[in-house]
Amino acid sequence: MATNAAKQVAPARPPAVSAGVPILASKITAPSVPDWAVPRTRITKLIARGRRWCPLTVVTGPPGAGKTMAMALWAATEPRPVAWVSLDGFDNRPRVFWPYLVAALRRAGVAIPKTLSAAGRGRAADHVFLLRLALTLATQNPPVTLVVDDLHVLTEPKVLDGLDYVLRNAGPGLRLVISSRTDPLLPLHRYRLAGELAEIRASDLAFSIAEAGLLMAQHGCALSADSLECLTRRAEGWAAGLRLAAISMGAHPDPDLFVKELIAEDSALTGYLVEEVLSTQPPEVRDVLLSTSILEQVSAEAASELAGSEQAAGIFSALAHANAFVQPIGGGWYRYHTLFAEVLRLKLRHEYPGRMASLHRRAARWHERNGRLTDAVRHAAQAGDWQLAASMVIDGLAIGEIIEPRGGRSLAGEFASMPYGEAWTEPQPYLVLAAVALSAGRPESSIAALDVAEGILEGLSAGQEAASRLAAAMIRLTASLRTGDLAAAAAAGGRAEVLVSRVPGGKLARRPEIRARVLSGRGVVELWLGHLDEAARVLDSEVAAATVAGGEYERADCLGHLALVEALRGQLCRAVKLAAQATAAPTAGEQRPPGWHPSPAALAALAWVHLERNELREARTRLKQADAALCVTPDKLIGAVACLMAACGGLAEGRAEAASQIVARARSGWSVPSWLEQRLSLVESRAYAAAGDIRAALAAAERAGPDTSPEAAVTLAHAWVAAGDGENARRALVPALAAGSGTAERVRLQAWLVDARLSYDSGDSARGRQSLAAALRLAEPEQLRLPFALERGWIEPALRRDPDLAGTHRRLFPPTLRHDQLPSPPGVLEQPAILVVEPLTEREREVLRHVSGMLNTAEVASELYISVNTVKTHLKNINRKLAAAHRGEAVRRARQLELI
């Protein structure tokens, strides 16, 4: 696109030359647009819009940002001539500046009186000259456009004040477009306040990926999409950087490799930044730049720490104002342009190779003192001081951010290069290695490193290294829970509880989540031991302890485990509420923070609730989610409980053999806690009975301890029923029926169901009805439907013969019993039929089924591979068709209509 902007700027005639100041034609001629330039339509429109509506348009950016080229491209599109003045350091005097400006205006066709030209060539532009120039320009219609390139070289107040005077008094006859590396020394605030200023900044001038691709193509460079994106991102759209890269790339055999090795000592890019930016700074500023180049972000305080300069605050403010590749990011912090930072680090390594490690150590100490632990650890690691890095984590009580990172705050990545074979004399490096291995899913390696750390700690007095001992206990607890070592987990949990009380209060105040983590560990151990009441008590306390700033993730984890405990105790309604809190975003607002993962325990609790309510599809969905969460946060117990639920679901679906196989998988590879082993045996007995293997069913029930467990007694009775032996079934059932109110309602419910079946089978319909009614009453509060679904073969005929009983407990009926076939009991008024405005589509039913499983809108969208907006549209239609005010009411009505 070889368009010559100069042709559009002025008619072809020689420049005016005065005896006082020779006028160079090159300084009042717009630069030609070279063949390699690419259209910047976006920028051209911004300049054109500013020129149309505002007297003053300012284009600012660092060296090489593309300011001049952007204005030249715009000028080439202007239908009328544009007056152009390119400034340099010699123009910072009135007697030089004004003659050039007058010559540029005359070249653009403005009739400048000769007397005015003569006045402008004097020693200084007096007020009369400025007044006459403003009057002349005020008569221009259409207005003349004046471009002043590189206005940052003007610092003389008389020149700048005069330019401001002319612009303000020329009125609509003048449009001034200026480029500058810094905000020009004009009263921009007045123009900004009056709405008379258009500003085009470096961020606007930055090349997009598409524009960078066009530039590469103009230079004959073929880059892959990934390399082009990488180059544009590293250059931050900087025009000169992209252009220099394109030039250098032309002679490179592998352009994609060149992008990876962009900054080198002898590269054109490095040379440009060194010569144009670094070398122009005074020695003190240059030293500050090199010393602070190791930082991702820099503040005056950090710069003072690293460079020892008390003037750092002013240095960075001035550099940012000068657009010298230093950008303010708020709060007194700055960052270097990506390529400039790379060049600074390159120069630091080459000029001061011995300073890198010491600078990183000083940066680590400074960040640690200022509460920026991740940055502190990163710099200690970059210094190769692994002892320092590990000590910062352990002494800062941050081992949990490696074991189980919260909100994307994992520190494990900072230790990726930490050598494993080195012999350390302190425990901290081994503790960190153990935590890193644990977070990477290598519990054996974790335990090996932990053993070494604990060996070192044993050689110290009991009062030493309290933080290290606490970290060791927390690692041991987590490793034991993941591998299924209950004894080790219980011991580690006890040690952690004692050790946390020995940590100085000041440290605990900075890490309030630590106490919550320890309490949560104790609650989880109680769950593993099967002490559900005690687990609920401890976890309830932990929820309160975690309700502090910084404890959001611990609270969510605790709520998840508490939800699972309540589900196992049969408190399904409470389990749902707790799980809903646990799976919600742990911070305010709907947006979940990076790295957040739902609690596997909470998902398992929801799956348990759906299973007990015979909502098998929803239970499967939650189990899948729990499996995915367990991949992120492994937990042997929760994985086994998930297998237990999957086996129960298989039984409900008539897949007895699959249920037996799932039970075997739950037991594989670890010592199952006794309470869980008992529950697995009960499900196994039911699976054998369903498959017709009565001997195996009886043996499994006997292993569960029917003499001491009412639930095992019920399961044994069920096995005898399957064997057709009512007498032994009655005998086995006696302990369960005699159990007091302390027995779980679900167990009493099952006992009454077996008694009802035996009674109906023996012809005692009155007792059968009484027992079935007792079971139904027990099921109502928590909506326990699974026991009835498992016994549907004899329950359905019994209920069809007893419409009164069926009508009273309508909500508990298995799906095969239709509501319209079961009349309401005598004396109970029929509820009015639910109005359905229009039948639901199959997709709307599918959305409703997922909503009934307590999935939020985003989760439904993910499950169905549709957008969130589509889900919202379906929900709106569902509410309208079911005459429901909200989704909860829609779910209830759909269940009443058996739509789900």
N, C-alpha and C positions, 0 to 999 in steps of 0.2 A: 504494500500500500504506500508506494513512494509518492506521497503528496507533499508538495513544498508549501509549508505554512507561510513562508515569507510572501508568496504571491498574494495571499489573502490579507496580509497585514498592511502593506503600503504600496503605492504606485512606484514603478521603477524610475527613480530619479536620484541623482547624487545627493548625499547628505550635505547639510549646511556646514560650512567650515568657518570658524571665526579666527581672528588673529589671536584671541585670548585662549580659547580652549578648542583644540582640534576635535572634531566629532568622528569617532570611528563608526563606520557603517555597520560593523558586526555587532555593535552594542545596541543598535536600535532596529535590529532585524530579528524576527522570530527564528529560532532554530528550524532547520529543515527536518522533516520527519523521515527517518531512515527506513530502508526496506524491511529491516527486521522487526520494526515496531508493530505491535498488535493493537487492534482497536480497543479503546477503553470506553465503550459507550456509556457505561455506568458513571464513570468520572466525568465524561464530557457533559452528560445531562446535569450533574451536580453543579458544575461550573456555569453552564448556561442558565440554570435556574437561579443561581446566585446573582449572576450578572443582570438578569431580567428584573429581579425584585428588590435587590439591595444595592446601595451605593458602593458597599465595600465587600469584596469576597477575598477571604484569606485561605491560602493553601499552605499548610505546615506539615513538616515531616523531617526525619533525620536525613543525613547525606545519602544520596542514592535512592530515595523513596519514590522517585519518578515524578517529582513536582513539575519540573520544567517540561518534560515530555508530555505530561498530561495536559498542561496549558497549551503546548504547541499543537497537540492533536485537536484540542477544542478550538483554537484559533483558526485552524484549517477549515473548520466547518462554519465559521462566521460569514455571513453574506457581505458584511461591510468591513472595511479595513480596520485593523486593530493597531493602536500605538504600542510599541514594545520597547522596554528599556531593560537591558541586562546589566546588573550592577557588579562592581568588584570593590576591593578595599580602597581604591583610589578615588571613589565617588563620594566619600564621606565628608564632602565639603560643599557648601552652597554654590560656590563659583564653578564647580564641576558638575554637580548633580543637575542644577536647573537648566543649563544649556542642553544637556542630553535629553531632559524631559521635553523641553520646548522643541528640539529637533525631531523627537519621536512623534510628537503631536502634529507638527507640520508635515512630516512624512505620511501621516495617516490622513492628511487632507484638511486638517484644521487650519483656518486662516489666522495665523498668529501675526500680529503687527510687528514691523521691524523694530519699532521703539521698545516693544516688550522684549524682543530677543536681546537687544543691547543691554537692557536693564538686567536681564538674567545672567549676562556675562560679567557683571560687576563683582566687586569683592564679596558682597553678600546680597542675598535677595531681600530687599527692604520691603516694608509693608505695602508700598505703592505697587511694586512689581507683583506681589501676591494678589493684591486686590484686582489689578488689571487682568491677571491670568484667570482668576476665578470668574470675573465678569465675561471674559471671552468664552470660557468653557460653558458658562451658564446659558449662552445663546445657542448651544449646539442642539439641534433637533433633526434627526434622531441623536441621542447622546453618543459621545465618543467613548470608546473603551480603551483604557490605558492599563497595560500589563507591566508591572515592575517585578522583575525576577531577582531573587536573592536579596530581599530587603533586609535580612538580618545583618548585612554588612554596614547598614546605616545606624550609627549610634549618636551622631551629632544632633543635639536637641534642636538647633535652628532649622536643620533640614527636615526633621520629623515634624516639628511644630508647623512648619510652612506647608508640608504636604497635607497635614490634617486640616489646616485652615482652608486650603484650596478645595479639598474634597467637601468640607462642610458647606462652603459658600458657592460652589459651582452648581449645587442643586441637582435637578434631574439631567443636567447636561453632561455629567461625567459619571462613568462607571469604572471604579478602580479594582483591578484584580492583582493581588500580590502573592508571591511565594516567599517562604521564609523557613529556615530551620527551627526558629523559635517564634513564639508569639511576638509580632513586631511591637516596637516601642511606641505604639499609637494608643489612644484612649479607647481600646476595644470595648471596655465595659459600657461606655456611653452608646456606642453603636449597637451593642448587644441588647441593651435595655430598650433602645428605641426600635428594635426589630429591623435594623438597617445593616445587619452583618450576617453574611453566610460563611460558615466555617467548614473546611474540608481538612480532616486530620489524617494522621498516618494510618489509622485503622481503616479509613475510607480508601486510601491509596493502595493498601495492601492487595496484592494479586490474589484472586481466588484460585482454586485448583484448576478450574476450567481455563482461566486466563493464563495461568502458568503453563498449561498444556499447549496453548496456542503459541506462547513465546518459545517453548522448546521446539515446536514444529517449525517455526520460522527459522530456527537455527539448525534444522535438520537433525535434531536429537530425538531418538525414539526411546522413550522410557516406559516401563510397565506402570500400570495404574498405581500399584503400591509404592513404587519408587517416586512417582510424581507426587503422590500425597505426602510421602515422607519428606521430600525436598521442599515442598511448599510449606509444610508444617515447621520444619527446622528453620527455614528462611523467614517464617512468619509473614510471607507474602512480600518481603522486601525486594523491590524491583532490581536494584543493583546486584544483590546477591544472586537472584535468579539469572540475570543476564550474564554475570561473570561465570556462574556455574555452567550455563549453556555454552559459553565460549570455550571454557576448559574441557568440557565434555566432548566437544567435537573431535578432539584428537585422542580420546580415550577409547581403548578397544572394548571396554565393558561399562556402558553408561550406568547401569544399575549398581555395579560395584563402586563406581565413582561417587555416587550419592552417599553410600555408606562411609566413604573416606573423604568426605567433603572438605573438612578442615585439616590442612597439613601445613607444615612450616613454610613450604615453598608454593602454596596455592595462591591463585590470584585473589581469591576471597580474603584470605588471611592478610595478604599484602595491603589490600584496600582498607580493611578495618584498622590495621595497624597504622597506616600512613594518614588516613582521613580522621581517625578518632583517637586512638591511643597515643600516638606520638605528638598530637597537638596539645596534650594535657601537661600541666606543670608536674615536676617530679613527685611532689607530695600526693597529688591526685592520682597519678599513675600508680604509685605504690598502694594506695587505698584500693584502686580497682583490681590490681593483681591479688592483693591479700584477701579480698572478699569474694573473689571469683569462685571460690569453692562452695559458696552458699547458693542454695536455690532461690532464697529470698534474703534481702539484706535490709537491716535497719541501721540507724545512726549508732545505737548502742552496740549492736553486733559488730559494726565496722570499727568502732572505737576499741573493742576487745581484741579484734584480730590485727588491726593496723596500728593501734596505739595513737590514733589521730583524734583529737578533740574537735576537729573541724568537719567531721564526717557528715553531720546533719546538713550543713550548708553545701557540702560537696555534692551530695546526691540530689538535693533540691535543685541546685544549679544545673547539674547534668540532665536531670529530667526536663527542666525548662528549656534546655538547649537541644532537646531531642537527640541527645548523644547516646542513643541505644540503652538508656536507663528509663524504666517506666514505673511511675508510682502505682501502687496497688491498694492503697488505703491504709490508714492506721499508722502512718509513718514508715511503712515498708515499701521496698522497691524490688524490682527484678531486672536482670539484664536481658536484653534481646538474646535469643537462643544462640545464634551464631557468634555474637559478640562474647557471650559467656564462654563458648568453646575456644575462641581465640585467646581470651584472657588466661584460661587454664593452660592452654598450650604454651603461651609465653612464660607463665609461672613455672611450669615443669622444666622448660629449657633454660631459663635464666636463673632460677633459684630451686634446683632439684631437691635440696635438703629441707626446704621450708614446708613442703606439702604436708608431711605427717604431723609436724608440730602445729600447723594451722588447723588441721582437722581435729587435733586433740583440744585445742583452745576453743574451737567452735563447739565441740561436744560438751565441754564443761559449761560454756555459756548457755547453750540450749537446755542443759539439765537444770541449771539454776533458775531458768525462766520457765520451767514446766513444759518444755517441748521435748518429751522423751523420745519420740520416734526420730526426730531430727538429731538429737544427741547420740542415739545409738548408731544412726547411719554414719555420722562423722567419725565416731570411734571405730567403726568397722572399716571405713575408708582409710583411716590411719593405720589399719592393721593391728590395732590394740584391742584384741578380743577379750582380754581380761577386763579392760575398762568397759567395753560394751556390755559384757555379761553382768558385771557388777551394777551397772546402771539399771538393768532390768530387774535383777534380784532385789537390790536395795530399794528400788522404786516400787516394789510389790506389784510388778507388772507381768509376772510369769503367766498369768491368765491370758494376756494378750497374745501369747504364743500358743498356749495349749488350746484355748477355745476363743479365737479372736471375735471381738464384738464390733459390729458395724463397720467391717472392713479395716479395723485398726490392727491388723496382724503385724507383729514384729518378726515373725519367722523369716520373712524374705530378707531381712537385713543380715541374717546369719547364714545365708546360702553359701558363702565362700569360706566359712569358718572351718579350719582344718580339724579333721576328726582324729588324726593320729598323734597330735601333739600331747605331750605330758604336762598337765597343769598341776600346780601346787595348791591352788585354791579351789573351792567347790563350785563357784559360780559358773565357770565355763562348762563344766560337766552338767550342771542343772539345765543350762540353756540348751545344750546338745540333746539332753533327754526330752525337753519340752518340744524342740524342733522335730525330733524323730516321732514323737507322739502325734504332733499335728499333721505329720506327713503319712500317718497310718502305719508306722513301723514300731509297734509296741515292744517288740523284743529288743531292738536297738535302744529304745528309750530306757527300758529297765536296766540294760547293761550299763549305760552312762550314769543312770541314777544310783546304781549300786556303788560305783566309784565315788560319786559325790558324797553319798552317805558314809562311805568308809573314811573319807577325809573329815567329815563332820564328827565322827565318833572319836577322833583323836583330839578334838577341841573340848574345852570345858562347856558345861551345859548352858552357861549364860552367853556364850559367844555365838555369833552368826544366827540370831533369831530369825532374820528375814530368810536366810538360806534354808534353815530347818523348816520354816513354814512353806517355802517353795517346794522343797523335797516332799513334804507331806501331801501337798496339793497335786503334784505330779503323780505320786504313788496312788493317790485316791482315784484320779482320772484314769490312769493306766489300768488299775484293777477293775474298775467298772467296765472298761472297754474289753478286757480279756475275760471277765467273768470270775475273778478271784475275790469272792465275797469276804473271806477272812482278812485278806490284805486290805481290802477297801474299808472294812470296819475299823481296823487298827489305824489306818492312815487318817480316816475321818476323825477319830478320837484325838490323834496327835495334833491335827490341824486346829481343832477347837481349843486345845490347851495353848498352842503356840501363838494363836492370834491374839490372845490376851497379853502376851509378852511384848508385842510390837509397840513401840512408842506411840502415844496418842496422836502426835503431830503427823506421823506417817499415815496412820489410819484415817485421819481427817482428810488427807489428800486422796486417799483411795477408799472411799466409803463402801465400795462394792465388794471389798475383800471379805468383810465379815459376812455379807450376804452369801458369797460363794461358799464359805466354810459351813454356814448353817444349811445351805442347800445341799452340800455334800452329805451332811449328817442325815437330813431328811431322806435323801436318795438311799442311803445305807439302810435306814429303817424300812423303806419300801422293799429293798432287796431281801431283808430279813423276814418280810411278810408281816411286820408290825404296822398294819395300816392305820390304826388309830393314832399311834405315836408319830408315824410319818406325817399324818395330816396335821397334828398339833405343831410339830417342828416346822413344817413348810408354811403353815399359817403365820408363824412368827417370822419366818424369813421373808415373806411377802412384805410385812411391815418394815423389816430392816432394809429391804431393797428399795423402798419408796423414798429414795434420796437422789439428788443430782448425781449422775454417773452410774446409777444402779439399774437403769431401765432394762438392760439385757438380762441381768441376773434375775430381776423380777419376772420377766417373761419366761425364763427358764424354770423358775420356781413355780409359777402359775401353771405351766405345762405339767410338771410332775404332780402338783397338787390335784390338777384335773384328772390325771390318770389314777391317783390314789382314790379320789372320790368315785370315779367310774368303777373301780374294782370293789369299792365298798357298797355299790349299788345306788349311790346318790347321783343319778344320771342328770337331773335338772341342774344341780350345782356344777357338775362336771362340765356341762355345756357352757355355762356362763364363764367359768374359769378358763376353759380352752379358748373361748372367743376372745378373752382379754389377752391370753398368751400369744395367739396367732395374729392379733392386730399389730400394727406398727408400734414399736416400742417408744417412739418419740412423737411429739405433737404433730398433727397434720396427717394427711392421707399418704403422703409420699414416704415409702419405707427407705431407710438409709442404706447406702451401699454396703454390701457384705452381710445384710441381714438375712437370716434363715429362720423359717418357722421351727418351733420346738417339736422335735419328734414325739416327745411325751404327750404334748397337747393334741397332735394329730392322731396318735394312738388312742387317746381318750375319746376323741370324737368318733373314731372308728368303732370303739367299744359301745358307745351310746347308740349309734346307728344299728349295730349288730343286735343289741338287746331289744331294740324296737323293731327288729326284722326289716330294716331298711337296707337290704343287702347291696343294692347298687351303690348307694351312698357310702356304705361301709367299705366296699372295694375301692372306691375313689380315695377315701381317706387313708386306706392302707397303702395305696400306691404313693401318696404324698409322704407318708411316714417313711416308707422305704427310701425315697429320694432324700429326705432329710437325714436319715441314718447314714447315708453315704458321706454326708458332710460332717456329721457329729455321731460317730459310731457309739452304740450302747448295747451291750450284749443282752441285758434284761429286756429292754424295750423291743429289741429284735425278736426275742423269744415270745414276748407277750403278743407281738404282731402275728407271729406264727400261730399262737393259740387262737387268736381271733379268726385267722384265715381258716383254721381247721373247723371251728364252729360254723363259719359261713359255708364251708363245704358240706357239713352235715345238713344244714338247713336247705341246701340245694340238692340234696340227695347224692352227694359224691363221697360216700363213706371211705372208699379206698384212698382217695386223695387226702381226706382228713387224716388218716393214719400216717400217710407219708409226710404230711406237714408237721405232725407231732414229732416224728422221728427227727426231722430237720431242726426243730426247736431245741432238741436235746444234744445235738451234735457239737462236739468239741469243747464242752465245758461242764462244770459241776453245777447242775441246775439247783437253785434254792428249793428247799423242801416244800414250801407252799406252792410254788409254781409247778414243781414236779407232781404234786398232788392234783392240781388242776389239769395238767396235761394228761395224767392217768385217767381222770374222769371223762375227758373228751375222747380219749382213746377207747375207753370202755363203751361209750355210746357209739363210736364208729364201728367197733367190732360187732356190737349188737345189731346195728343197722345192716352190716354185711352178712349177718347170720352166723358169725363165729362166736357162739355163746360161751364156750370154754374160755376163750381169750378175753371176752367181755367181763366175765366173772373174775378172772385173774387180775385184770387191770383195776377193777373196782376194789378188790381186796387189797391191792398194793396201796391204794389211796387211804386205807385205814378207816373202814366203816365203823369200827368200835369207838373211835374218838372224834370222827368228823361227821356231822349230820349230812353234809353234802355228799360225802362218800357213801353213806348209808342209803341215801336216795338213789344214787347211781347204781349201787348194788341191787336195790329193789327193782330198778328199771331193767337191769340185766336179767333178773329172775322172771320178770314179766315177759321179756322177749323170749325166754326159754319156755314160757307157758306154765311156769310153776308159781301159781298164785299164793300158795301157802308160804313158801320161802320168801316170796316177795313181801307178804304181810309181816313176816318175822323181821326181815331186814329193815322194814320201814319204821318199826316201832320207835327206835331212838330219835329219828328225825321228827316224827309227830309229837314226841314227848319233849322236844327241845324247847327251851324257854324263849322269851321275847328277845334275848340277846342274839339269837340266831338271825342271820341275814334274811331279809324278806324274800329274796330270790330263792334261797334254799327252802324256806317254808312253803313258798309257792309251788316249787317242784314237788315237795312232799305231798301237798294236797292234790296235785295233779295225778301222781301215781296212785294215791288212795282213791281218787275219783274213778280212775280207769279200772282199778281192781273191783270197786263197788259196782260200776256199770256192768263189767264182765260177769260178776257173780249174780246179777239180777237185782241188786239193792239200789234201785234208781234213786230213792230218797237220799241215801247217804252219798251216792255219786253226785247228785245235784248239789248237796250241801258242801261237799268237798270242792267241787268245781267252782261254786260261788265264792268259797273262801279264797281259792287261788285267784279268781278274777278280781276280787276286792284288793288283794295284795298287789296285783299288777297295775291297778289304775293310777296311783300317784306318779309313778315313774314311767308309765306306758310300756311295761315289759311285755313284748309280743312274741319274742323268740321262743319261749317255752311252749306256747300254744301252737306256733308254726311247726315245731318239731313233733307235736302230737296231733297234728291236724287230722290224721287218719281216723281217730275215734271221737275227737272233739267236735268236728263239723256235724256228724250225724246227731250227736247229743244236743247240740245247740239248735239244730233244725227242729228237733222234737220239743224244744223248750224255748219258744219265742220270747217269753217274759225275761228269762235270764239273758238271752241274746240281746234283747233290746236295751237292757240296763247297762250292758258293757259293750255297746256297739263299737266303740273306738278300738277295742282290742281284737276284733275279729281278724282272722287270717284273710288274705286277699281273695281266697276262693269263696268266701261267704259274702254275698252281695247285700248291701244295706236294704235294697228295696224288697228283698225276700224275707226280711226279718221285721215284723211289725213292732211298734213301740209297746211297752208293757201297759196293761190296763191302768187307766187313771192318769197316764202321762200324755200330755197334749203333743200331737205331732208338730215338729218345728216346720215352719214354712219352707218350701223348696227354695234352694239357692238359685237365684236368677243367673242364667248364663246367656249373655247377650249374643254371643257368637261362638261356635266351636273353636277350640284351640287347635292350631296347626301342630304337626308332629315336632317341628323345631321348637315351638313355644313350650310344648310339653317337656322337651328335653332340657330347655333352659330352666323350667320350673323344678324339674327333678334335681338339678344341680343346686339351685337356690335353696331347696328344702334341705340339702346337705350342709347348709351353713357356709357355702362358698360365697365370697364377695364377688362383686361385678367383674373385677380384673381376673379372678381365678376362674370364673365361669367362661370368660372370653378365652383364656388360655386352654381350658379343657376342650372347648368346642372349636378352637382355631378360628375364631371370629374376633372382630374388633369390640372394644368396650362400648362404643356407641351403638353397635348393632345389638349388643346385649341389652342396653338401656331401652332401645326401641321395642325389643321383644317384651321386656318387663312392662312397659307402658301399655302395650296391647293386651298383655295378660291381665293387668289390673282392670282395664276397661271391660274386657270380656267377662271377667268374674265379678264385676262390680265391687272391686276391692280397693281400699284406700291406700294400702301399702303392700309390700311383698310378703310380709308375715301373714297378713289376712288372706292374701292370694293362695299361699301354701296351705293354710288351714282349709279354705274352701275347696281347693283342689283335692285334698285328702278326703273330705266329706263326699265329694263326687267321684272318688276313686279314679281321678285323672292321673294321679301319681301313686 
